[in-house]
Amino acid sequence: MDYINAFWVGGLICALVQILMEKTKMLPGRIMVLLVCLGAVLGALQIYQPFMEFAGAGASVPLLGFGNTLWKGVKEAVDENGFIGIFMGGFKASAVGISAALIFSYIASIIFQPKMKK
């Protein structure tokens, strides 16, 4: 049942974002920032954690989950280090995901040799 919940929740999030992209004139970058900020706000309001427990990877993988991860990292760092934790918590919490994205995108660029559009 966990796989089914992850599938339909992740699909629903992606479908809603696709509708938002199609029906508004918002640029994709702004929508991505909106999703990350929304995930952080929902995490701060303690709404996102129960949602993630229900949906698993369906809620933790999209950009909403990334925002929630940033929020949790900042909250933990502020509890440990005070004010300076605001600046270091997000980096500490998301370092593995960001590093993996950079490494795998570099490997993909070597394999597929991308070219600029003309």
MARLO-884640 format. One record per residue (C-alpha): x, y, z; residue in one letter. Coordinates in steps of 0.5 Angstrom, whole numbers, padded with zeros to 4 digits, always signed. Layout:
BEGIN
XYZA/...
***
This chain:
BEGIN
+0000+0000+0000M/+0006+0005+0001D/+0008+0004-0006Y/+0001+0006-0008I/+0000+0012-0004N/+0007+0015-0006A/+0005+0014-0013F/-0002+0017-0013W/+0001+0023-0008V/+0007+0024-0013G/+0003+0024-0019G/-0002+0029-0016L/+0003+0034-0014I/+0006+0033-0021C/-0001+0034-0024A/-0003+0040-0020L/+0004+0043-0022V/+0003+0042-0029Q/-0004+0045-0029I/-0001+0051-0026L/+0005+0051-0031M/-0001+0051-0037E/-0006+0055-0034K/-0002+0061-0031T/+0004+0065-0035K/+0009+0064-0029M/+0016+0062-0031L/+0018+0055-0029P/+0023+0058-0025G/+0018+0062-0021R/+0014+0056-0020I/+0020+0052-0017M/+0021+0057-0012V/+0014+0057-0010L/+0014+0050-0009L/+0020+0050-0005V/+0018+0056-0001C/+0011+0052+0000L/+0014+0046+0003G/+0018+0050+0008A/+0012+0054+0010V/+0008+0047+0011L/+0014+0044+0015G/+0014+0050+0019A/+0007+0049+0020L/+0008+0042+0022Q/+0003+0040+0016I/+0008+0037+0012Y/+0011+0031+0016Q/+0005+0028+0017P/+0004+0028+0010F/+0010+0025+0008M/+0009+0020+0013E/+0003+0018+0009F/+0006+0019+0002A/+0013+0017+0003G/+0017+0018-0003A/+0011+0021-0007G/+0012+0027-0002A/+0019+0027+0000S/+0022+0027-0007V/+0018+0033-0011P/+0021+0040-0009L/+0016+0041-0004L/+0020+0036+0000G/+0026+0039-0002F/+0023+0046+0002G/+0021+0041+0008N/+0028+0039+0008T/+0031+0046+0008L/+0026+0048+0014W/+0028+0042+0018K/+0036+0043+0017G/+0035+0050+0019V/+0031+0049+0025K/+0036+0044+0028E/+0042+0048+0026A/+0038+0054+0030V/+0037+0050+0036D/+0044+0048+0036E/+0048+0054+0034N/+0043+0060+0035G/+0043+0065+0030F/+0048+0063+0025I/+0044+0056+0024G/+0040+0060+0020I/+0045+0061+0015F/+0048+0054+0015M/+0042+0049+0017G/+0040+0049+0010G/+0046+0047+0007F/+0048+0042+0012K/+0041+0038+0011A/+0041+0038+0003S/+0048+0037+0002A/+0048+0030+0000V/+0042+0031-0005G/+0045+0037-0008I/+0052+0034-0009S/+0048+0028-0012A/+0045+0032-0017A/+0051+0036-0019L/+0055+0029-0020I/+0050+0026-0024F/+0048+0031-0029S/+0056+0032-0030Y/+0056+0025-0032I/+0050+0025-0036A/+0053+0031-0040S/+0060+0027-0041I/+0056+0021-0044I/+0051+0025-0048F/+0055+0031-0050Q/+0050+0036-0050P/+0050+0042-0055K/+0047+0049-0055M/+0041+0051-0059K/+0041+0055-0065K/
***
